[in-house]
């Protein structure tokens, strides 16, 4: 396997794990980047740019990161709170009056971030064309009745999370989440990370698709519990309905989808862009000051929701906008915060070790929160640090 890039001395096991992903776990094209205390210690890429192509993956190749987008978008709300522009304990309806309909008056801003808003499904799913209209998704969520009493339980808002968050950002700033992110974070920092892919960058993003690979051994369950399988197969379950809030799901290789901005699902990033984003949340990087104050880091990773997830049907842990380390989504240490993308991608930060991690791929597996390729890389980092 021809792997390009660099690893700092001592981080060679990460390269070995990266090669194994291609040899046994089905990777066609992928990249991984790791920062420690603001310094790049791993930056590797290999395979092909397109899952079904032959052109090589290059240093600047980017991919859609699916739900790893959620961790990027969450930073916008937390930064607005940090700047005093948004109260996490205010009702959503205070900023977005139309949202108050059908018993949602007591949904708080923090409930959007910790998946306790009770709004993971839509009674009438949106078509792909409707979903790409920035007005239709928020309007549908505003008209939706909660599936449970807001604030009393949690369940993963797979798609509706993006519309909830985006409309809050629009009402507070007058910009979309993608616009604010570009003007305040990714643009000034020069990150290869976009929510709403500019036409000028379109050629850098590879085609994605499904891949298969041997099941890993050693610590990861190869088959989901029967209850999880049944939930995904039942058209009436919250699980199936949450992931079908857009039906059918848009073609992720469609230029129109990539140019749109859905803060739950369609950020485009290089592994380095995703890792450096998280590195900058927790510390200074390459002369750029940290984005989150220590207090905001604690908001991101303090446990807000834990236990059986009404949508994912496994035990999950969430802070404000971020998944936390646990059996459903293992990160580096109990203090880590970040977000996986369904089928492969992963980004997170670990303040205690100073590690920030990003993995992107063009080959999606049947995983939701704990892809074996990303997990192999995380275990390698853990081993390097002696954790």
BELQUI-V207596 format. One record per residue. N is the residue number from 1. RES is the residue in three letters. PHI is phi in degrees with one decimal (* if undefined). NEAR is the number of other ideal C-beta (glycine too) atoms within 12 Angstrom. D_LAST is the distance of its C-alpha to the last C-alpha in Angstrom with 1 decimal. Layout:
BEGIN
N;RES;PHI;NEAR;D_LAST / N;RES;PHI;NEAR;D_LAST
END
This chain:
BEGIN
1;UNK;*;24;28.5 / 2;UNK;-87.8;15;29.3 / 3;UNK;-107.1;30;26.3 / 4;UNK;-111.9;24;27.0 / 5;UNK;115.1;31;25.1 / 6;UNK;-143.4;22;22.6 / 7;UNK;-134.6;29;19.1 / 8;UNK;-71.8;23;18.2 / 9;UNK;-55.7;12;17.6 / 10;UNK;98.6;18;14.1 / 11;UNK;-98.9;33;13.7 / 12;UNK;-57.4;21;16.1 / 13;UNK;-59.4;27;14.0 / 14;UNK;-68.4;42;14.5 / 15;UNK;-63.0;33;18.1 / 16;UNK;-61.6;25;18.1 / 17;UNK;-66.2;37;16.7 / 18;UNK;-63.8;44;19.3 / 19;UNK;-63.8;30;22.1 / 20;UNK;-60.8;30;21.3 / 21;UNK;-58.9;43;21.9 / 22;UNK;-78.0;33;25.4 / 23;UNK;-73.5;19;26.0 / 24;UNK;-129.3;21;25.2 / 25;UNK;-112.1;34;24.3 / 26;UNK;88.4;32;27.4 / 27;UNK;-63.8;44;26.5 / 28;UNK;-104.6;36;29.7 / 29;UNK;-154.6;43;28.7 / 30;UNK;-163.9;53;25.4 / 31;UNK;-149.8;51;23.4 / 32;UNK;-138.8;51;19.9 / 33;UNK;-137.1;46;19.1 / 34;UNK;-136.2;51;16.1 / 35;UNK;-114.0;41;16.6 / 36;UNK;-132.2;33;14.7 / 37;UNK;52.2;23;16.7 / 38;UNK;84.9;26;19.7 / 39;UNK;-110.8;24;19.7 / 40;UNK;-73.5;29;19.6 / 41;UNK;-117.5;35;17.2 / 42;UNK;-141.3;42;17.9 / 43;UNK;-152.7;35;21.3 / 44;UNK;-124.2;42;22.4 / 45;UNK;-149.4;41;25.2 / 46;UNK;-169.2;32;27.3 / 47;UNK;82.8;40;29.9 / 48;UNK;-108.3;31;32.8 / 49;UNK;-61.5;33;33.4 / 50;UNK;-103.0;26;35.1 / 51;UNK;-60.7;34;33.9 / 52;UNK;-114.2;19;37.4 / 53;UNK;-122.3;20;38.3 / 54;UNK;-124.4;14;38.2 / 55;UNK;-63.6;19;37.8 / 56;UNK;-71.2;22;34.5 / 57;UNK;-66.1;41;31.7 / 58;UNK;-111.8;23;31.9 / 59;UNK;-52.9;22;29.8 / 60;UNK;-97.4;28;31.3 / 61;UNK;-67.1;39;31.3 / 62;UNK;-120.1;42;30.4 / 63;UNK;-144.6;52;30.2 / 64;UNK;-68.7;46;30.6 / 65;UNK;-108.8;54;27.3 / 66;UNK;49.6;44;28.8 / 67;UNK;-73.2;45;27.1 / 68;UNK;-61.2;48;24.4 / 69;UNK;-56.1;48;27.6 / 70;UNK;-58.7;52;27.3 / 71;UNK;-68.3;52;24.4 / 72;UNK;-68.6;56;26.5 / 73;UNK;-65.9;47;29.6 / 74;UNK;-59.0;54;28.1 / 75;UNK;-61.0;48;27.5 / 76;UNK;-64.5;48;31.3 / 77;UNK;-63.1;49;32.1 / 78;UNK;-68.3;40;29.5 / 79;UNK;-69.7;35;30.9 / 80;UNK;-63.7;34;34.4 / 81;UNK;-64.7;31;33.5 / 82;UNK;-60.0;27;32.0 / 83;UNK;-86.3;19;35.3 / 84;UNK;81.5;10;37.3 / 85;UNK;-95.8;24;38.8 / 86;UNK;-145.8;33;37.4 / 87;UNK;-99.3;20;37.0 / 88;UNK;-65.5;33;34.2 / 89;UNK;-100.5;20;36.3 / 90;UNK;-83.5;26;39.5 / 91;UNK;-63.8;25;41.0 / 92;UNK;-54.2;44;40.6 / 93;UNK;-63.4;28;44.4 / 94;UNK;-63.2;22;44.8 / 95;UNK;-94.7;31;43.8 / 96;UNK;-131.6;31;44.9 / 97;UNK;-56.3;15;48.1 / 98;UNK;-63.9;21;48.6 / 99;UNK;-70.7;38;45.4 / 100;UNK;-65.3;20;46.9 / 101;UNK;-61.7;21;48.8 / 102;UNK;59.9;21;48.5 / 103;UNK;79.7;21;46.7 / 104;UNK;-105.2;33;43.9 / 105;UNK;-61.4;20;45.1 / 106;UNK;-99.3;24;42.2 / 107;UNK;-72.0;42;39.4 / 108;UNK;-94.6;31;37.3 / 109;UNK;-57.3;41;35.5 / 110;UNK;-63.4;37;32.2 / 111;UNK;-67.2;42;33.1 / 112;UNK;-65.2;54;33.1 / 113;UNK;-79.5;44;29.5 / 114;UNK;-101.3;43;28.1 / 115;UNK;64.1;49;30.1 / 116;UNK;-114.1;39;32.5 / 117;UNK;-75.0;48;35.7 / 118;UNK;75.9;36;37.0 / 119;UNK;-127.3;49;38.0 / 120;UNK;-80.4;41;35.9 / 121;UNK;-127.0;38;39.2 / 122;UNK;-117.7;36;42.6 / 123;UNK;-62.2;18;45.7 / 124;UNK;-122.6;18;46.9 / 125;UNK;-58.5;26;44.3 / 126;UNK;-85.8;33;44.8 / 127;UNK;-74.9;20;45.9 / 128;UNK;-54.5;26;44.0 / 129;UNK;-65.0;18;46.7 / 130;UNK;-64.2;24;46.6 / 131;UNK;-64.6;39;42.9 / 132;UNK;-82.8;29;43.1 / 133;UNK;-81.6;21;45.7 / 134;UNK;-63.7;27;43.9 / 135;UNK;-94.9;19;46.4 / 136;UNK;-71.8;27;46.4 / 137;UNK;-61.7;41;42.9 / 138;UNK;-57.8;38;43.0 / 139;UNK;-63.6;23;46.5 / 140;UNK;-66.4;33;45.5 / 141;UNK;-67.5;43;42.7 / 142;UNK;-62.8;31;45.1 / 143;UNK;-88.0;24;47.6 / 144;UNK;-86.1;34;45.2 / 145;UNK;-82.6;21;45.2 / 146;UNK;-63.9;37;41.8 / 147;UNK;-82.6;33;40.6 / 148;UNK;-150.9;24;39.6 / 149;UNK;-61.9;20;40.2 / 150;UNK;-54.8;36;38.1 / 151;UNK;89.8;28;35.4 / 152;UNK;-92.7;17;35.5 / 153;UNK;-157.4;26;32.9 / 154;UNK;-127.5;39;30.6 / 155;UNK;-160.8;39;30.8 / 156;UNK;-60.9;45;29.4 / 157;UNK;-91.3;49;32.1 / 158;UNK;-58.6;41;31.5 / 159;UNK;-116.1;41;34.5 / 160;UNK;-65.4;47;36.3 / 161;UNK;-49.3;47;33.4 / 162;UNK;-65.6;47;34.5 / 163;UNK;-70.7;47;38.1 / 164;UNK;-61.0;53;37.4 / 165;UNK;-66.3;53;35.2 / 166;UNK;-63.2;47;37.5 / 167;UNK;-70.8;36;40.6 / 168;UNK;-61.9;48;39.2 / 169;UNK;-62.0;42;38.4 / 170;UNK;-61.9;30;41.9 / 171;UNK;-70.2;30;43.6 / 172;UNK;-82.7;29;41.7 / 173;UNK;-113.1;25;41.8 / 174;UNK;80.8;12;44.5 / 175;UNK;-120.9;25;42.1 / 176;UNK;-73.8;32;40.0 / 177;UNK;-58.7;48;36.2 / 178;UNK;-63.5;38;36.2 / 179;UNK;-66.1;25;38.8 / 180;UNK;-64.1;36;37.2 / 181;UNK;-59.4;39;33.8 / 182;UNK;-66.4;27;35.6 / 183;UNK;-80.0;21;37.7 / 184;UNK;-106.8;24;35.1 / 185;UNK;-127.6;36;31.7 / 186;UNK;-69.2;37;31.5 / 187;UNK;-65.5;18;34.8 / 188;UNK;-59.0;16;34.4 / 189;UNK;-86.9;29;30.9 / 190;UNK;67.5;19;32.1 / 191;UNK;-82.6;40;29.5 / 192;UNK;-82.7;35;30.2 / 193;UNK;-154.9;47;29.9 / 194;UNK;-136.5;39;33.0 / 195;UNK;-114.2;48;34.0 / 196;UNK;106.7;35;37.5 / 197;UNK;-71.2;35;37.5 / 198;UNK;-66.4;24;40.2 / 199;UNK;-58.7;14;42.7 / 200;UNK;-65.6;10;42.0 / 201;UNK;-107.3;25;38.5 / 202;UNK;-59.3;21;39.4 / 203;UNK;-70.5;20;39.6 / 204;UNK;-82.4;29;35.9 / 205;UNK;-95.0;41;34.7 / 206;UNK;-84.4;38;34.6 / 207;UNK;-76.2;31;35.9 / 208;UNK;-111.5;40;33.6 / 209;UNK;-173.6;26;34.1 / 210;UNK;-80.5;21;32.8 / 211;UNK;-135.3;31;31.1 / 212;UNK;-121.4;19;30.2 / 213;UNK;-161.3;28;27.7 / 214;UNK;-61.6;19;26.7 / 215;UNK;-73.8;19;24.5 / 216;UNK;-73.9;26;20.9 / 217;UNK;-121.0;14;19.7 / 218;UNK;90.3;12;16.6 / 219;UNK;103.5;15;15.6 / 220;UNK;-116.3;26;17.9 / 221;UNK;-68.2;20;21.4 / 222;UNK;-74.5;17;24.0 / 223;UNK;-122.0;11;26.8 / 224;UNK;-70.9;24;27.0 / 225;UNK;-59.8;18;28.5 / 226;UNK;-59.2;11;32.3 / 227;UNK;-62.4;17;32.6 / 228;UNK;-68.4;28;30.6 / 229;UNK;-58.0;18;32.8 / 230;UNK;-63.8;16;35.9 / 231;UNK;-63.8;29;35.1 / 232;UNK;-71.1;27;34.8 / 233;UNK;-87.9;16;38.0 / 234;UNK;-85.6;18;40.1 / 235;UNK;-60.6;16;42.0 / 236;UNK;-92.0;14;42.5 / 237;UNK;-73.8;25;38.9 / 238;UNK;-61.3;35;37.0 / 239;UNK;-59.5;32;34.4 / 240;UNK;-63.0;25;36.9 / 241;UNK;-69.7;32;38.9 / 242;UNK;-64.3;38;36.0 / 243;UNK;-78.2;35;35.1 / 244;UNK;-108.8;29;38.9 / 245;UNK;-63.9;43;39.7 / 246;UNK;-115.9;37;40.7 / 247;UNK;-143.5;22;42.7 / 248;UNK;-70.9;15;42.7 / 249;UNK;-69.2;27;39.5 / 250;UNK;-60.4;28;40.4 / 251;UNK;-69.7;21;40.1 / 252;UNK;-72.6;37;36.9 / 253;UNK;-96.8;25;38.6 / 254;UNK;-74.3;22;41.7 / 255;UNK;-55.4;22;42.2 / 256;UNK;-66.5;22;43.4 / 257;UNK;-65.5;29;40.2 / 258;UNK;-68.0;37;38.1 / 259;UNK;-78.5;25;40.4 / 260;UNK;-78.1;38;40.2 / 261;UNK;-132.0;40;37.6 / 262;UNK;-112.2;50;36.0 / 263;UNK;-66.3;47;33.2 / 264;UNK;-97.2;45;31.6 / 265;UNK;-144.4;44;31.6 / 266;UNK;-131.9;49;32.8 / 267;UNK;-67.7;52;31.1 / 268;UNK;-112.4;48;31.1 / 269;UNK;-156.2;45;28.3 / 270;UNK;-84.0;44;26.9 / 271;UNK;-61.2;50;23.2 / 272;UNK;-65.7;40;23.4 / 273;UNK;-61.8;45;25.5 / 274;UNK;-69.1;50;23.1 / 275;UNK;-66.4;50;20.0 / 276;UNK;-69.0;41;22.2 / 277;UNK;-56.6;48;23.6 / 278;UNK;-68.9;53;20.2 / 279;UNK;-60.5;42;19.5 / 280;UNK;-76.1;36;22.9 / 281;UNK;-63.9;48;22.4 / 282;UNK;-109.4;41;19.8 / 283;UNK;-171.1;30;21.1 / 284;UNK;-72.1;20;23.8 / 285;UNK;-137.1;30;23.8 / 286;UNK;45.1;19;26.4 / 287;UNK;84.9;12;28.8 / 288;UNK;-91.8;21;28.5 / 289;UNK;-70.3;17;27.9 / 290;UNK;-61.4;31;25.3 / 291;UNK;-87.9;35;26.8 / 292;UNK;-93.2;37;25.3 / 293;UNK;-69.1;20;25.9 / 294;UNK;-54.8;16;23.2 / 295;UNK;-65.9;15;25.4 / 296;UNK;-71.7;32;25.4 / 297;UNK;-57.6;31;21.7 / 298;UNK;-66.9;21;21.7 / 299;UNK;-62.3;33;24.5 / 300;UNK;-63.9;44;22.5 / 301;UNK;-112.4;41;19.6 / 302;UNK;-71.9;25;21.4 / 303;UNK;-62.5;24;21.9 / 304;UNK;-109.3;33;25.5 / 305;UNK;-138.9;37;25.7 / 306;UNK;-156.9;24;24.0 / 307;UNK;110.3;22;25.2 / 308;UNK;-58.6;22;27.5 / 309;UNK;-91.5;36;28.3 / 310;UNK;-68.3;34;32.0 / 311;UNK;-105.1;42;31.7 / 312;UNK;-80.2;43;28.6 / 313;UNK;61.2;30;29.3 / 314;UNK;-137.3;30;25.6 / 315;UNK;-74.8;23;23.5 / 316;UNK;-125.5;39;22.4 / 317;UNK;-130.5;35;21.1 / 318;UNK;-130.6;45;22.6 / 319;UNK;-93.1;42;22.8 / 320;UNK;-92.0;43;25.7 / 321;UNK;92.0;49;25.8 / 322;UNK;-127.6;50;22.2 / 323;UNK;-74.1;49;20.3 / 324;UNK;-110.1;39;17.3 / 325;UNK;-56.4;34;14.2 / 326;UNK;-177.7;29;15.5 / 327;UNK;-64.0;24;16.7 / 328;UNK;-75.3;33;19.3 / 329;UNK;-146.3;42;17.3 / 330;UNK;-64.3;36;13.5 / 331;UNK;-112.0;45;12.0 / 332;UNK;-88.9;39;8.6 / 333;UNK;-140.0;27;8.2 / 334;UNK;-58.0;20;11.3 / 335;UNK;-91.5;27;12.7 / 336;UNK;-74.4;41;13.1 / 337;UNK;-142.2;48;16.7 / 338;UNK;177.2;53;18.6 / 339;UNK;-162.4;54;20.7 / 340;UNK;-84.1;49;21.1 / 341;UNK;-114.0;45;24.5 / 342;UNK;-54.6;39;26.3 / 343;UNK;95.9;40;26.2 / 344;UNK;167.0;49;23.4 / 345;UNK;-62.0;53;22.6 / 346;UNK;-155.9;52;19.6 / 347;UNK;-138.5;57;19.0 / 348;UNK;-162.4;49;16.6 / 349;UNK;-129.8;51;15.3 / 350;UNK;-130.7;40;12.5 / 351;UNK;-59.8;32;14.2 / 352;UNK;-65.9;22;11.7 / 353;UNK;-93.6;30;9.9 / 354;UNK;73.8;29;13.3 / 355;UNK;-88.0;43;12.4 / 356;UNK;-128.3;47;15.4 / 357;UNK;-133.7;55;15.8 / 358;UNK;-143.6;53;19.0 / 359;UNK;-133.8;53;20.2 / 360;UNK;-132.4;53;23.9 / 361;UNK;-149.4;56;26.0 / 362;UNK;-99.4;44;29.7 / 363;UNK;-113.2;38;29.2 / 364;UNK;-93.1;38;28.7 / 365;UNK;-99.8;39;27.6 / 366;UNK;-83.2;24;28.5 / 367;UNK;-114.2;39;25.3 / 368;UNK;-110.9;36;25.2 / 369;UNK;-124.4;46;21.7 / 370;UNK;-141.6;36;19.2 / 371;UNK;-71.4;40;20.4 / 372;UNK;-64.9;39;19.0 / 373;UNK;-69.6;47;19.2 / 374;UNK;-62.5;50;17.2 / 375;UNK;-66.2;37;14.6 / 376;UNK;-62.4;40;14.4 / 377;UNK;-68.2;50;13.8 / 378;UNK;-64.4;44;11.1 / 379;UNK;-61.6;29;9.3 / 380;UNK;-64.0;35;10.1 / 381;UNK;-62.1;47;8.8 / 382;UNK;-60.2;28;5.3 / 383;UNK;-66.1;19;6.1 / 384;UNK;-59.8;29;7.8 / 385;UNK;-84.7;24;5.5 / 386;UNK;70.9;10;3.8 / 387;UNK;-90.4;21;0.0
END
